[in-house]
């Protein structure tokens, strides 16, 4: 994985010191809240519903055991709210619960002392006081981490397929290109105040595990028949109020021109993107409205960059090699630990089937540890868990781990012979649930429990579904099903791309939920990226688990042997599922007539 140079280290340390000075001036009253706002946002500090939220970048998902251990320290020592603030937040939640008798699930108490991993491989902390931000940033800088450009209207954290460089279906290892793009975009003077936030994702395999169709720029690595490396370029993807799948603007872009072409795209967006309406400011709106005109403008800008400006950001072979040499196979030493696991045991065999994948290297495997477990929110890991993950990475994966789009953690360098010992260690930590890709492997944003933008909470629904579907026989019988949940239309939980999507909405100050069906994020099992369709009027929180069960019962009744949920839905159509969902209301429609 990439190791910071002296320049990189100085860069993040100086940035931390700058922010320390800005916070101190704010505390002295020399900076107003309005003046501090853009400064803290570009360093990843939000003010959420009850407290500040810190967003830490994990570029393209790669994280070391040292960095995991630092996140554990921050979770334990800094993600600690003032007791009065926590009491106020809990009282507010309790009042919301009490205002909806019969319409709400019982919400778990608000928790602290943990990190939350997102679909874009960031780590968020929800309770760090802003006055402690400089200390946290200095600690992060000491292990080559930061929150720079994880918020604000700029180019955000660059993401990749978690299996880059190790996948059996790999075409090109995109990590060097993602790192080069990260370095180029960090504090880019021209793109620090774009019309809206901007997200870039790479995928270097035959299967799109990075959901590139849903990004402002999605880059699919290719090789020509002659062996030349390049990218298919998609632009204008995004969710939110107007879900749109990205459009192909270049079928094959030579890898050397990657930054020049990205610059052309972002320049056109910066010039013509709307700034008068934040809901219409994303590049997807510009691409949709202008169509071929947008592509023509990008090509014209690209030609000007290449022909008139001399293609200043062309990636040279020397520069590529400088970065690529960091992304080599690490020194691999088998753990060689004994294990008492029965290799033919049902639980172990199920874990092998769901959580273990092949590897491009003989004798190696990749292992996904599930962050979807009873008592924890999707994507959450407390300080003790983060510390344990660091140990597992050191013992079984050359000190390296990767965060996934699905809010789990991947160990990329596991010897096949060490799988029983790893399973035993992970099971003792509660991280060996064999549910990867199954119903309880849900994606969810924090929702109204923390986010000031959310219309409704989502974590109590995730908890209810997790508890209801603990029977592994049932999960395996149902097969792969993607449930994605968002607390508002911003779609941080990617509800549009779920086979089943759940969206929190507000009606007269009360929480309600829309259910969508048929979404996909682009993976092999789901098919090309597409947004789901709403099945009917909104449901109360208490109804949602029964709605999901009604949908699953319909699938069981109508599926063909071996058919997956998403395939059955496409074959049958939405109507039977829609009727089943609406029949799960409380009280049933017939009862309303009495």
Secondary structure, DSSP 8 states (H G I E B T S, - for coil): -----HHHHHHHHHHHHHHHHHHHHHHTTSS-HHHHHHHHHTTTEEE-SSSEEEEEE-GGGEEEHHHHHHHHHHHHHT----HHHHHHHHHHHHHHHHTTTTT---------SEEEE-TTSEEEES---GGGHHHHHHHHHHTT---TTSSSSSB---EE-TTTTT-TTBSS--HHHHHHHHHHHTT-TTSSS-SS-B-EEEE-BSS--S-GGGSSEEEEEEE-TT--EEEEEEE--B-TTS-B--EEEEEEEEGGGHHHHHHHHHHHHHHHS--S-GGG-SHHHHHHHHTHHHHHHHHHHHHIIIIIS--TT---HHHHHHHHTTSS--------------TT-HHHHHHHHHHEE--SSTTEEEEEE----TTS-TTEEEHHHHHHHHHHHHHHSTTEEEE-TTS-EEEEEEEGGGHHHHHHHHHHTT---S-TTSTTS-EE--BTTT-SS-SSB-HHHHHHHHHHT--HHHHHHH----EEEESSTT-TT-GGGSSEEEEEEEETTEEEEEEEE--B-S-TTT-S-B--EE-SS-B-HHHHHHHHHHHHHHHHHH--TT--HHHHHHHH-SHHHHHHHHTT-SS-HHHHT-
